[in-house]
């Protein structure tokens, strides 16, 4: 195999993984509240009550972690989040 192809294929695969597994940042708003992702934490505000939560990402899933259990949100192709309370869009 050509030397260029030997190092180019792994490089492209790495770049693709980094691009697809990016973290979440910023504030997302919906009808019942908001979720702000900042400094490795999620701040979920629903009906005026804010909770600080740990979170992780896995492809198109964002997992909010709390002592009561985990809540899995789905990232849509347009950047919005599907939640049990409806779709949340990134605030400007």
C-alpha positions as CSV (number, residue, x, y, z in Angstrom):
1,X,0.0,0.0,0.0
2,X,1.2,3.5,-0.7
3,X,2.8,5.2,2.3
4,X,0.4,8.2,2.0
5,X,-2.6,6.0,2.2
6,X,-1.2,4.2,5.3
7,X,-1.1,7.3,7.4
8,X,-4.0,9.2,5.7
9,X,-6.7,6.6,6.4
10,X,-6.1,6.5,10.2
11,X,-5.9,10.3,10.3
12,X,-9.3,10.7,8.5
13,X,-10.9,8.1,10.7
14,X,-9.7,10.0,13.8
15,X,-11.0,13.3,12.5
16,X,-14.4,11.8,11.7
17,X,-14.6,10.4,15.3
18,X,-13.8,13.7,16.8
19,X,-16.3,15.5,14.6
20,X,-19.1,13.1,15.3
21,X,-18.5,12.8,19.1
22,X,-18.4,16.5,19.9
23,X,-19.6,17.6,23.3
24,X,-22.6,19.7,24.0
25,X,-22.3,23.4,25.0
26,X,-24.5,26.4,25.4
27,X,-28.1,26.8,26.5
28,X,-31.1,24.9,25.0
29,X,-34.6,26.2,25.6
30,X,-38.0,24.7,25.2
31,X,-41.6,25.3,26.4
32,X,-41.1,24.1,30.0
33,X,-37.5,25.2,30.8
34,X,-33.9,25.1,29.7
35,X,-30.7,23.1,30.0
36,X,-27.3,24.9,30.1
37,X,-24.1,23.0,29.4
38,X,-21.1,24.7,31.0
39,X,-17.8,23.6,32.4
40,X,-18.6,19.9,32.2
41,X,-21.9,20.2,34.0
42,X,-25.6,20.5,32.9
43,X,-27.9,23.0,34.7
44,X,-31.4,21.9,34.0
45,X,-34.2,24.4,34.9
46,X,-37.8,23.1,34.8
47,X,-40.7,25.1,36.2
48,X,-38.3,27.6,37.9
49,X,-36.2,24.9,39.7
50,X,-32.5,24.5,38.6
51,X,-30.5,21.3,39.3
52,X,-26.8,20.8,38.6
53,X,-26.2,17.5,36.9
54,X,-23.3,15.5,35.5
55,X,-23.7,14.4,31.9
56,X,-22.0,12.3,29.2
57,X,-22.4,12.1,25.5
58,X,-22.4,9.1,23.2
59,X,-22.9,9.8,19.5
60,X,-26.4,11.4,19.3
61,X,-27.3,10.8,22.9
62,X,-26.8,13.1,25.9
63,X,-27.2,11.4,29.2
64,X,-28.1,13.6,32.2
65,X,-27.1,11.8,35.4
66,X,-28.8,12.3,38.8
67,X,-29.2,10.2,42.0
68,X,-32.8,9.4,40.9
69,X,-31.6,7.9,37.6
70,X,-30.4,8.9,34.1
71,X,-32.3,10.8,31.5
72,X,-31.3,10.2,27.9
73,X,-31.8,13.1,25.4
74,X,-31.4,12.7,21.7
75,X,-29.4,15.3,19.6
76,X,-31.2,15.9,16.3
77,X,-29.4,16.7,13.0
78,X,-30.4,20.3,13.3
79,X,-28.7,20.6,16.7
80,X,-31.9,20.6,18.8
81,X,-32.4,18.1,21.7
82,X,-35.4,15.8,22.0
83,X,-36.5,15.6,25.7
84,X,-39.5,14.2,27.5
85,X,-40.9,17.7,27.6
86,X,-40.5,18.3,23.9
87,X,-37.8,19.6,21.6
88,X,-35.3,22.2,23.0
89,X,-33.4,24.5,20.6
90,X,-30.1,26.2,21.2
91,X,-30.6,29.7,22.3
92,X,-28.7,32.5,20.5
